[in-house]
């Protein structure tokens, strides 16, 4: 099977736990992941809300340097993704991204460094407000600086990620952007009410503009159950499909960034999940959800 994942926090977790991306005891490593026929993995550089200004930018630089050092050590296993590559089995095609635009540190010139690092997506906020917009638990709206950042991103084909925005900032962004947005790791609020999940109007708006949504595996965004099963996550997928999202729903695991259920706590369990989705929704839908929706979006928008 092919697997295109829109979000993981493996880079920051590897740094914290002093592990490599090749072999580790985390949710993802190159040895286990490269068993897919094709594997595209977005590696987010997670910027905690505790970092602001220069400290946030410096934390981005730390993660950028670690990521490219790991790529250099593992050239047999990992390459930077491009939409027109001829994919080979045994290689991870990696997309660098940022989770938390506070690392721009209020200076648009820092976007030049971010662009040169190959970053292709930026989650504008994490959980709190920053100088771009309001996060999940914040109260801010999209700011003038945030508009400047979005203009830069759209000009340079860096995707605007609306996961983690509060509702007001979400709509501010959608009313401002000129290109489709991406929600890299967000679920359905109708199925499980949570500030981090998207309501039906938000989902429909992303669908209508040609964006994509990566379904998040984090326990707290799926169900009240302590350890949910595949059916519970399928309720979220089914709701998005019913809203017209056949070409929108993707995977946005949040591996190594959140507490996962036993059924989906390692990348090697994706193949079991894929078989379950094939049985429930059919092979054609499964192929779209696990790979082609994300690949088609990148082909049109990068």
C-alpha contacts under 8 A as a table, 3 or more apart, distances in Angstrom:
res1	aa1	res2	aa2	distance
1	X	36	X	5.76
1	X	37	X	5.54
1	X	38	X	7.12
1	X	271	X	7.25
2	X	36	X	5.82
2	X	37	X	5.44
2	X	38	X	4.63
2	X	39	X	5.95
2	X	287	X	7.65
2	X	290	X	6.74
2	X	291	X	5.90
3	X	36	X	6.85
3	X	38	X	6.25
3	X	39	X	4.95
3	X	40	X	6.29
3	X	290	X	5.22
3	X	291	X	5.21
4	X	39	X	5.91
4	X	40	X	4.59
4	X	41	X	5.98
4	X	250	X	7.85
4	X	251	X	6.82
4	X	290	X	5.92
4	X	291	X	4.80
4	X	292	X	7.97
4	X	294	X	6.68
4	X	295	X	7.50
5	X	8	X	7.70
5	X	40	X	6.29
5	X	41	X	5.05
5	X	42	X	6.06
5	X	214	X	7.70
5	X	250	X	7.65
5	X	251	X	5.22
5	X	252	X	5.26
5	X	253	X	6.47
5	X	290	X	7.69
5	X	291	X	7.98
6	X	41	X	6.55
6	X	42	X	5.09
6	X	184	X	5.34
6	X	185	X	7.12
6	X	214	X	6.18
6	X	250	X	7.72
6	X	251	X	6.16
6	X	252	X	4.51
6	X	253	X	7.19
6	X	294	X	7.91
7	X	41	X	7.29
7	X	42	X	5.18
7	X	43	X	6.28
7	X	44	X	6.28
7	X	184	X	6.05
7	X	185	X	6.42
7	X	214	X	7.88
7	X	252	X	4.86
7	X	253	X	5.90
7	X	254	X	5.32
7	X	255	X	7.36
8	X	41	X	7.81
8	X	42	X	6.45
8	X	43	X	5.50
8	X	44	X	5.87
8	X	252	X	7.47
8	X	253	X	6.39
8	X	254	X	4.47
8	X	255	X	4.73
8	X	256	X	6.14
8	X	257	X	6.47
9	X	12	X	5.96
9	X	13	X	6.35
9	X	43	X	6.38
9	X	44	X	5.47
9	X	45	X	6.81
9	X	46	X	6.40
9	X	254	X	6.49
9	X	255	X	6.25
9	X	256	X	5.09
9	X	257	X	4.89
10	X	13	X	5.07
10	X	14	X	5.86
10	X	21	X	7.47
10	X	26	X	7.83
10	X	27	X	7.87
10	X	28	X	6.91
10	X	43	X	6.71
10	X	44	X	7.56
10	X	255	X	6.98
10	X	256	X	5.17
10	X	257	X	7.21
11	X	14	X	5.21
11	X	15	X	6.35
11	X	21	X	7.47
11	X	43	X	6.66
11	X	44	X	7.04
11	X	45	X	6.44
11	X	63	X	6.68
11	X	66	X	7.67
11	X	67	X	6.62
12	X	15	X	5.12
12	X	16	X	6.19
12	X	45	X	6.41
12	X	46	X	6.34
12	X	63	X	6.57
13	X	16	X	5.01
13	X	17	X	5.99
13	X	256	X	6.47
13	X	257	X	7.53
14	X	17	X	5.18
14	X	18	X	5.48
14	X	19	X	4.65
14	X	20	X	6.00
14	X	21	X	6.88
15	X	18	X	5.03
15	X	19	X	6.52
15	X	63	X	7.76
15	X	66	X	7.66
16	X	19	X	7.95
19	X	23	X	7.73
19	X	24	X	6.01
20	X	23	X	5.96
20	X	24	X	6.18
20	X	29	X	7.97
20	X	70	X	7.18
21	X	24	X	6.69
21	X	28	X	7.62
21	X	29	X	5.19
21	X	30	X	6.18
21	X	70	X	6.81
22	X	29	X	5.20
22	X	30	X	4.57
22	X	31	X	5.93
22	X	74	X	7.16
22	X	77	X	7.98
23	X	29	X	5.42
23	X	30	X	6.55
23	X	31	X	6.13
24	X	28	X	7.68
24	X	29	X	6.06
25	X	28	X	7.99
25	X	29	X	7.99
26	X	29	X	7.09
26	X	256	X	6.50
26	X	266	X	7.59
27	X	255	X	5.73
27	X	256	X	5.56
27	X	265	X	6.14
27	X	266	X	4.46
27	X	267	X	5.93
28	X	32	X	7.16
28	X	33	X	6.65
28	X	255	X	6.93
28	X	256	X	7.25
28	X	266	X	6.49
28	X	267	X	5.57
29	X	32	X	5.75
29	X	33	X	6.03
30	X	33	X	5.11
30	X	34	X	5.77
30	X	77	X	6.58
30	X	78	X	7.59
30	X	92	X	6.91
31	X	34	X	5.87
31	X	35	X	7.57
32	X	35	X	6.02
32	X	267	X	7.07
32	X	268	X	6.31
33	X	36	X	6.41
33	X	39	X	7.16
33	X	92	X	7.40
33	X	267	X	6.26
33	X	268	X	6.78
34	X	37	X	7.61
34	X	38	X	7.71
34	X	39	X	6.55
34	X	77	X	7.48
34	X	89	X	6.92
34	X	90	X	4.54
34	X	91	X	5.74
34	X	92	X	6.08
35	X	89	X	7.40
35	X	90	X	6.22
36	X	39	X	5.81
36	X	89	X	6.71
36	X	90	X	7.22
37	X	88	X	7.29
37	X	89	X	4.79
37	X	90	X	7.27
38	X	87	X	6.36
38	X	88	X	6.50
38	X	89	X	5.59
38	X	90	X	7.67
38	X	91	X	7.46
38	X	92	X	7.66
39	X	89	X	7.84
39	X	91	X	6.98
39	X	92	X	5.32
39	X	93	X	6.21
40	X	81	X	7.20
40	X	92	X	5.88
40	X	93	X	4.61
40	X	94	X	5.90
40	X	95	X	7.52
41	X	92	X	6.71
41	X	93	X	6.13
41	X	94	X	5.00
41	X	95	X	6.18
42	X	94	X	5.70
42	X	95	X	4.45
42	X	96	X	5.92
42	X	97	X	6.62
43	X	94	X	6.68
43	X	95	X	5.95
43	X	96	X	5.10
43	X	97	X	5.96
44	X	96	X	6.02
44	X	97	X	4.48
44	X	98	X	5.03
44	X	99	X	5.86
45	X	60	X	6.53
45	X	63	X	6.11
45	X	64	X	7.39
45	X	96	X	7.40
45	X	97	X	6.02
45	X	98	X	4.70
45	X	99	X	5.88
46	X	60	X	7.92
46	X	98	X	6.10
46	X	99	X	4.68
46	X	100	X	6.41
47	X	51	X	6.86
47	X	56	X	6.57
47	X	59	X	6.97
47	X	60	X	6.93
47	X	98	X	7.43
47	X	99	X	5.96
47	X	100	X	5.13
47	X	101	X	7.67
47	X	102	X	7.22
47	X	103	X	6.77
47	X	126	X	7.58
48	X	51	X	5.72
48	X	56	X	7.96
48	X	100	X	7.07
48	X	126	X	7.10
49	X	52	X	7.10
49	X	100	X	7.54
49	X	102	X	7.56
49	X	126	X	6.47
49	X	127	X	6.91
49	X	128	X	6.15
51	X	55	X	5.73
51	X	56	X	4.64
51	X	59	X	7.92
51	X	102	X	7.50
51	X	103	X	7.88
52	X	55	X	5.69
52	X	56	X	4.84
52	X	57	X	7.85
52	X	102	X	6.07
52	X	103	X	7.01
52	X	105	X	6.72
53	X	56	X	5.43
53	X	57	X	6.55
53	X	102	X	6.91
53	X	103	X	6.71
53	X	104	X	7.60
53	X	105	X	4.25
53	X	106	X	7.03
54	X	57	X	4.99
54	X	58	X	5.99
54	X	103	X	7.48
54	X	105	X	6.07
55	X	58	X	5.05
55	X	59	X	6.20
55	X	103	X	7.82
56	X	59	X	5.08
56	X	60	X	6.46
56	X	102	X	6.24
56	X	103	X	4.40
56	X	104	X	7.66
56	X	105	X	6.79
57	X	60	X	5.12
57	X	61	X	6.42
57	X	102	X	7.62
57	X	103	X	4.18
57	X	104	X	6.14
57	X	105	X	6.23
58	X	61	X	4.99
58	X	62	X	6.23
58	X	103	X	7.67
59	X	62	X	5.02
59	X	63	X	6.36
59	X	103	X	7.51
60	X	63	X	5.23
60	X	64	X	6.02
60	X	103	X	6.35
61	X	64	X	4.97
61	X	65	X	6.05
62	X	65	X	5.36
62	X	66	X	6.30
63	X	66	X	5.10
63	X	67	X	6.04
64	X	67	X	5.18
64	X	68	X	6.32
64	X	117	X	7.01
65	X	68	X	5.37
65	X	69	X	6.07
66	X	69	X	5.11
66	X	70	X	6.18
67	X	70	X	5.20
67	X	71	X	6.30
68	X	71	X	4.86
68	X	72	X	6.12
69	X	72	X	5.09
69	X	73	X	6.33
70	X	73	X	5.09
70	X	74	X	6.18
71	X	74	X	5.17
71	X	75	X	5.97
71	X	78	X	6.21
71	X	79	X	7.06
72	X	75	X	5.75
74	X	77	X	5.45
74	X	78	X	6.16
75	X	78	X	5.52
75	X	79	X	6.73
76	X	91	X	7.22
77	X	90	X	6.39
77	X	91	X	4.73
77	X	92	X	6.04
78	X	91	X	5.23
78	X	92	X	4.53
78	X	93	X	5.94
78	X	94	X	6.83
79	X	91	X	6.99
79	X	92	X	6.25
79	X	93	X	5.10
79	X	94	X	6.03
80	X	93	X	5.42
80	X	94	X	4.79
80	X	95	X	6.22
81	X	85	X	7.31
81	X	93	X	4.59
81	X	94	X	5.10
81	X	95	X	5.66
82	X	85	X	5.62
82	X	93	X	7.97
83	X	295	X	7.16
83	X	298	X	6.27
83	X	299	X	5.47
83	X	302	X	7.43
84	X	299	X	7.57
87	X	91	X	7.91
88	X	91	X	6.12
95	X	118	X	7.87
95	X	119	X	7.18
95	X	120	X	6.73
96	X	117	X	7.89
96	X	118	X	6.31
96	X	119	X	4.81
96	X	120	X	6.24
96	X	121	X	7.44
97	X	119	X	4.89
97	X	120	X	5.66
97	X	121	X	4.78
97	X	122	X	5.81
98	X	101	X	7.05
98	X	119	X	7.00
98	X	121	X	6.33
98	X	122	X	4.71
98	X	123	X	6.06
99	X	122	X	5.97
99	X	123	X	4.63
99	X	124	X	7.06
99	X	125	X	6.98
99	X	126	X	6.41
100	X	103	X	6.74
100	X	122	X	7.07
100	X	123	X	5.45
100	X	124	X	5.50
100	X	125	X	4.48
100	X	126	X	4.78
101	X	104	X	5.70
101	X	105	X	7.86
101	X	122	X	6.64
101	X	123	X	6.42
101	X	124	X	4.68
101	X	125	X	5.46
101	X	126	X	7.70
101	X	130	X	7.54
101	X	132	X	7.07
102	X	105	X	5.46
102	X	106	X	7.48
102	X	124	X	7.85
102	X	125	X	7.01
102	X	130	X	5.85
102	X	131	X	6.92
102	X	132	X	7.58
104	X	107	X	6.00
104	X	108	X	6.83
104	X	110	X	5.61
104	X	111	X	6.50
105	X	110	X	7.56
105	X	131	X	7.96
106	X	131	X	6.39
106	X	145	X	7.26
107	X	110	X	5.74
107	X	111	X	7.78
108	X	111	X	5.45
108	X	112	X	7.78
108	X	148	X	7.59
108	X	149	X	6.71
109	X	112	X	5.66
109	X	113	X	7.61
110	X	113	X	5.33
110	X	114	X	6.44
111	X	114	X	4.83
111	X	115	X	5.95
111	X	149	X	7.95
111	X	152	X	7.84
112	X	115	X	5.10
112	X	116	X	6.21
113	X	116	X	5.11
113	X	117	X	6.30
114	X	117	X	5.13
114	X	118	X	6.94
114	X	119	X	6.05
115	X	118	X	5.39
115	X	119	X	5.64
115	X	120	X	7.77
115	X	156	X	7.84
116	X	119	X	7.52
119	X	122	X	7.58
119	X	158	X	7.05
120	X	157	X	7.21
120	X	158	X	4.59
120	X	159	X	5.95
120	X	302	X	7.99
121	X	158	X	5.28
121	X	159	X	4.44
121	X	160	X	6.10
121	X	161	X	6.42
122	X	158	X	7.22
122	X	159	X	6.42
122	X	160	X	5.76
122	X	161	X	5.58
123	X	126	X	7.13
123	X	160	X	6.65
123	X	161	X	4.44
123	X	162	X	6.14
123	X	163	X	6.36
123	X	164	X	7.29
124	X	132	X	6.74
124	X	133	X	7.07
124	X	160	X	7.20
124	X	161	X	6.37
124	X	162	X	6.72
124	X	164	X	7.79
124	X	165	X	7.36
125	X	128	X	6.83
125	X	129	X	6.78
125	X	130	X	6.59
125	X	132	X	7.35
125	X	133	X	6.65
125	X	134	X	6.82
125	X	135	X	5.22
125	X	164	X	6.00
125	X	165	X	6.16
126	X	129	X	7.74
126	X	135	X	5.71
126	X	136	X	7.20
126	X	164	X	5.46
126	X	165	X	7.46
127	X	135	X	4.67
127	X	136	X	4.75
127	X	137	X	5.65
127	X	138	X	7.15
127	X	164	X	5.94
127	X	165	X	7.62
128	X	134	X	6.55
128	X	135	X	4.35
128	X	136	X	6.22
128	X	137	X	5.53
128	X	138	X	4.98
129	X	132	X	7.82
129	X	133	X	6.08
129	X	134	X	4.32
129	X	135	X	4.76
129	X	136	X	7.99
129	X	137	X	7.64
129	X	138	X	4.99
129	X	139	X	6.90
129	X	140	X	6.01
130	X	133	X	5.80
130	X	134	X	6.47
130	X	135	X	7.39
130	X	140	X	7.96
131	X	143	X	6.83
131	X	145	X	6.84
131	X	146	X	6.89
132	X	142	X	5.96
132	X	143	X	5.48
132	X	144	X	7.69
132	X	145	X	5.86
132	X	146	X	3.87
132	X	147	X	7.61
132	X	149	X	7.63
133	X	140	X	5.78
133	X	141	X	5.08
133	X	142	X	4.17
133	X	143	X	5.83
133	X	146	X	6.29
133	X	165	X	7.38
133	X	169	X	6.02
134	X	137	X	7.78
134	X	138	X	5.19
134	X	139	X	5.60
134	X	140	X	4.13
134	X	141	X	5.23
134	X	142	X	6.72
134	X	165	X	5.89
134	X	166	X	5.67
134	X	168	X	7.79
134	X	169	X	5.75
135	X	138	X	4.90
135	X	139	X	7.39
135	X	140	X	7.50
135	X	164	X	5.62
135	X	165	X	4.51
135	X	166	X	5.12
135	X	169	X	7.88
136	X	164	X	5.10
136	X	165	X	5.14
136	X	166	X	4.41
136	X	167	X	7.86
136	X	195	X	6.29
136	X	196	X	6.24
137	X	166	X	6.87
137	X	195	X	7.70
138	X	166	X	6.80
139	X	166	X	7.42
140	X	169	X	7.26
141	X	168	X	6.14
141	X	169	X	4.79
141	X	172	X	7.11
142	X	146	X	5.80
142	X	147	X	7.08
142	X	169	X	5.29
142	X	172	X	5.95
142	X	173	X	6.76
143	X	146	X	4.84
143	X	147	X	6.36
144	X	147	X	5.08
144	X	148	X	6.39
145	X	148	X	4.94
145	X	149	X	6.23
146	X	149	X	5.01
146	X	150	X	6.21
147	X	150	X	5.08
147	X	151	X	6.16
147	X	176	X	7.61
148	X	151	X	5.19
148	X	152	X	6.32
149	X	152	X	5.14
149	X	153	X	6.16
150	X	153	X	4.94
150	X	154	X	6.08
150	X	160	X	7.05
150	X	177	X	7.22
151	X	154	X	5.29
151	X	155	X	6.14
151	X	177	X	7.92
152	X	155	X	5.17
152	X	156	X	6.21
153	X	156	X	5.20
153	X	157	X	5.89
153	X	158	X	4.65
153	X	159	X	6.62
153	X	160	X	7.13
154	X	157	X	5.05
154	X	158	X	5.94
154	X	159	X	6.96
154	X	160	X	7.77
154	X	178	X	7.70
154	X	179	X	7.04
155	X	158	X	7.77
157	X	301	X	7.00
157	X	302	X	5.55
158	X	302	X	7.42
159	X	181	X	6.60
159	X	182	X	6.87
159	X	301	X	7.97
159	X	302	X	7.95
160	X	181	X	5.29
160	X	182	X	6.16
161	X	181	X	6.07
161	X	182	X	4.82
161	X	183	X	5.23
161	X	184	X	6.33
162	X	165	X	5.72
162	X	170	X	6.39
162	X	173	X	7.95
162	X	181	X	6.92
162	X	182	X	6.28
162	X	183	X	5.07
162	X	184	X	7.64
163	X	182	X	7.87
163	X	183	X	4.85
163	X	184	X	6.20
163	X	185	X	6.21
163	X	186	X	6.03
163	X	196	X	7.42
164	X	196	X	6.07
165	X	168	X	7.98
165	X	169	X	5.89
165	X	170	X	5.62
165	X	196	X	7.95
166	X	169	X	5.45
166	X	170	X	6.09
166	X	195	X	7.57
166	X	196	X	7.98
167	X	170	X	5.03
167	X	171	X	6.49
168	X	171	X	5.45
168	X	172	X	6.24
169	X	172	X	4.83
169	X	173	X	6.04
170	X	173	X	5.25
170	X	174	X	6.29
171	X	174	X	5.00
171	X	175	X	6.00
172	X	175	X	5.26
172	X	176	X	6.27
173	X	176	X	5.06
173	X	177	X	6.01
174	X	177	X	5.58
174	X	181	X	7.71
177	X	180	X	7.47
177	X	181	X	7.87
179	X	209	X	7.91
180	X	206	X	7.35
180	X	209	X	5.52
180	X	210	X	5.73
180	X	211	X	4.87
181	X	206	X	6.88
181	X	209	X	7.84
181	X	210	X	7.95
181	X	211	X	5.16
181	X	212	X	7.23
182	X	206	X	7.61
182	X	211	X	5.39
182	X	212	X	5.10
182	X	213	X	6.04
183	X	186	X	6.12
183	X	211	X	7.94
183	X	212	X	6.35
183	X	213	X	4.69
183	X	214	X	6.20
184	X	212	X	7.67
184	X	213	X	5.73
184	X	214	X	4.71
184	X	215	X	7.64
184	X	251	X	7.99
184	X	252	X	5.50
185	X	213	X	6.79
185	X	214	X	4.67
185	X	215	X	5.46
185	X	216	X	4.74
185	X	251	X	7.58
185	X	252	X	4.53
185	X	253	X	6.73
185	X	254	X	6.68
186	X	196	X	6.72
186	X	197	X	5.48
186	X	198	X	6.61
186	X	213	X	6.66
186	X	214	X	6.08
186	X	215	X	5.52
186	X	216	X	5.45
186	X	252	X	7.54
187	X	196	X	7.64
187	X	197	X	4.79
187	X	198	X	6.00
187	X	214	X	7.76
187	X	215	X	5.52
187	X	216	X	6.13
187	X	221	X	6.74
187	X	222	X	7.29
187	X	236	X	6.25
188	X	191	X	5.52
188	X	192	X	6.44
188	X	193	X	7.72
188	X	197	X	5.25
188	X	198	X	5.15
188	X	199	X	6.10
188	X	200	X	7.31
188	X	203	X	7.96
188	X	236	X	5.43
188	X	239	X	7.25
188	X	240	X	7.42
189	X	192	X	4.98
189	X	193	X	4.49
189	X	194	X	5.99
189	X	195	X	7.83
189	X	197	X	4.76
189	X	198	X	5.17
189	X	199	X	4.92
189	X	200	X	7.44
190	X	193	X	6.18
190	X	199	X	6.18
190	X	200	X	6.92
191	X	222	X	7.82
191	X	235	X	6.70
191	X	236	X	6.06
191	X	239	X	7.60
192	X	197	X	7.72
192	X	221	X	6.83
192	X	222	X	6.08
192	X	223	X	6.02
192	X	224	X	8.00
193	X	197	X	6.97
194	X	197	X	5.39
194	X	221	X	6.51
195	X	198	X	7.90
196	X	221	X	7.15
197	X	221	X	6.85
198	X	202	X	5.81
198	X	203	X	6.20
199	X	202	X	5.35
199	X	203	X	6.29
200	X	203	X	5.02
200	X	204	X	6.01
200	X	243	X	7.59
201	X	204	X	5.12
201	X	205	X	6.12
202	X	205	X	5.14
202	X	206	X	6.37
203	X	206	X	5.26
203	X	207	X	6.24
203	X	240	X	7.12
203	X	243	X	7.70
204	X	207	X	4.96
204	X	208	X	6.03
204	X	243	X	6.38
204	X	244	X	7.51
204	X	245	X	7.91
205	X	208	X	5.09
205	X	209	X	6.25
206	X	209	X	5.34
206	X	210	X	6.32
206	X	211	X	4.99
206	X	212	X	6.71
206	X	213	X	7.82
207	X	210	X	5.28
207	X	211	X	5.70
207	X	212	X	6.94
207	X	244	X	7.06
207	X	245	X	5.96
207	X	248	X	6.09
208	X	211	X	7.54
210	X	248	X	7.38
211	X	248	X	6.45
211	X	297	X	7.37
212	X	247	X	7.72
212	X	248	X	4.42
212	X	249	X	6.07
212	X	250	X	6.76
212	X	293	X	7.50
212	X	294	X	7.05
212	X	297	X	7.32
213	X	248	X	5.99
213	X	249	X	5.24
213	X	250	X	5.70
213	X	251	X	7.58
213	X	252	X	7.67
214	X	249	X	6.17
214	X	250	X	4.43
214	X	251	X	4.30
214	X	252	X	3.96
214	X	253	X	7.39
215	X	236	X	7.81
215	X	237	X	7.39
215	X	249	X	7.11
215	X	250	X	6.15
215	X	251	X	4.91
215	X	252	X	4.95
215	X	253	X	6.56
216	X	221	X	7.39
216	X	222	X	7.99
216	X	251	X	6.98
216	X	252	X	5.07
216	X	253	X	4.80
216	X	254	X	5.99
217	X	221	X	7.55
217	X	222	X	7.14
217	X	233	X	7.48
217	X	252	X	7.53
217	X	253	X	5.14
217	X	254	X	6.45
217	X	255	X	7.76
217	X	260	X	6.31
217	X	261	X	7.77
217	X	264	X	7.25
218	X	221	X	5.66
218	X	222	X	6.69
218	X	253	X	7.59
218	X	254	X	6.81
218	X	258	X	5.62
218	X	259	X	5.77
218	X	260	X	5.26
218	X	261	X	7.54
219	X	222	X	5.41
219	X	223	X	6.52
219	X	225	X	7.92
219	X	226	X	7.39
219	X	227	X	7.13
219	X	228	X	7.06
219	X	258	X	7.95
219	X	259	X	6.24
219	X	260	X	5.67
219	X	261	X	6.20
220	X	223	X	6.41
220	X	224	X	7.23
222	X	228	X	7.68
222	X	232	X	6.75
222	X	233	X	6.17
222	X	236	X	7.68
223	X	226	X	7.95
223	X	228	X	6.64
223	X	232	X	6.73
225	X	228	X	5.45
227	X	261	X	5.16
227	X	262	X	6.81
228	X	232	X	6.10
228	X	233	X	7.86
228	X	261	X	6.11
228	X	263	X	7.88
229	X	232	X	5.54
229	X	233	X	7.11
229	X	261	X	7.53
229	X	263	X	6.41
230	X	233	X	5.44
230	X	234	X	6.20
230	X	263	X	7.26
230	X	273	X	7.07
230	X	276	X	7.53
231	X	234	X	4.90
231	X	235	X	6.42
232	X	235	X	5.43
232	X	236	X	7.36
233	X	236	X	5.45
233	X	237	X	6.69
234	X	237	X	4.85
234	X	238	X	5.85
234	X	277	X	7.83
235	X	238	X	5.09
235	X	239	X	6.21
236	X	239	X	5.26
236	X	240	X	6.47
237	X	240	X	5.25
237	X	241	X	6.22
237	X	249	X	7.06
238	X	241	X	5.00
238	X	242	X	6.10
239	X	242	X	5.10
239	X	243	X	6.37
240	X	243	X	5.12
240	X	244	X	6.65
240	X	245	X	5.25
240	X	246	X	7.73
240	X	249	X	6.94
241	X	244	X	5.17
241	X	245	X	4.48
241	X	246	X	5.26
241	X	249	X	7.46
242	X	245	X	6.96
244	X	247	X	8.00
245	X	248	X	4.63
245	X	249	X	5.86
246	X	249	X	6.29
246	X	285	X	7.07
246	X	288	X	7.60
246	X	289	X	7.96
247	X	288	X	6.80
247	X	289	X	7.85
247	X	293	X	5.51
248	X	289	X	7.86
248	X	293	X	6.17
248	X	294	X	7.97
249	X	288	X	7.71
249	X	289	X	5.46
249	X	293	X	6.97
250	X	288	X	7.36
250	X	289	X	4.47
250	X	290	X	5.95
250	X	291	X	7.16
250	X	293	X	6.32
250	X	294	X	6.23
251	X	289	X	6.53
251	X	290	X	6.02
254	X	257	X	5.39
254	X	258	X	6.29
255	X	258	X	6.52
255	X	260	X	7.70
255	X	265	X	7.58
255	X	266	X	7.79
259	X	265	X	7.99
260	X	264	X	6.24
260	X	265	X	4.98
261	X	264	X	5.51
261	X	265	X	5.71
262	X	265	X	5.40
263	X	269	X	6.98
264	X	267	X	7.40
264	X	269	X	5.79
264	X	270	X	6.97
264	X	273	X	7.78
265	X	269	X	7.33
266	X	269	X	5.67
266	X	270	X	7.63
267	X	270	X	5.58
268	X	271	X	6.55
269	X	272	X	5.35
269	X	273	X	6.45
270	X	273	X	4.94
270	X	274	X	6.02
271	X	274	X	4.93
271	X	275	X	6.33
272	X	275	X	5.21
272	X	276	X	6.42
273	X	276	X	5.01
273	X	277	X	6.26
274	X	277	X	5.07
274	X	278	X	6.12
274	X	286	X	6.71
274	X	290	X	7.53
275	X	278	X	5.05
275	X	279	X	6.29
276	X	279	X	5.21
276	X	280	X	6.22
277	X	280	X	5.01
277	X	281	X	5.71
277	X	282	X	6.98
277	X	283	X	7.75
277	X	286	X	5.80
278	X	281	X	5.51
278	X	282	X	4.43
278	X	283	X	4.57
278	X	284	X	7.77
278	X	285	X	7.34
278	X	286	X	5.33
279	X	282	X	5.64
279	X	283	X	7.41
281	X	285	X	6.08
281	X	286	X	6.81
282	X	285	X	5.65
282	X	286	X	6.29
283	X	286	X	4.97
283	X	287	X	6.14
284	X	287	X	5.27
284	X	288	X	6.49
285	X	288	X	5.09
285	X	289	X	6.19
286	X	289	X	5.12
286	X	290	X	6.00
287	X	290	X	5.39
287	X	291	X	5.79
287	X	292	X	6.21
288	X	291	X	5.47
288	X	292	X	4.55
288	X	293	X	4.94
288	X	294	X	7.89
289	X	292	X	6.84
289	X	293	X	6.11
289	X	294	X	7.86
290	X	293	X	7.64
291	X	294	X	5.79
291	X	295	X	6.22
292	X	295	X	4.87
292	X	296	X	5.73
293	X	296	X	5.26
293	X	297	X	6.18
294	X	297	X	5.12
294	X	298	X	6.24
295	X	298	X	5.15
295	X	299	X	6.14
296	X	299	X	5.04
296	X	300	X	6.38
297	X	300	X	5.26
297	X	301	X	6.03
298	X	301	X	5.10
298	X	302	X	5.25
299	X	302	X	6.05
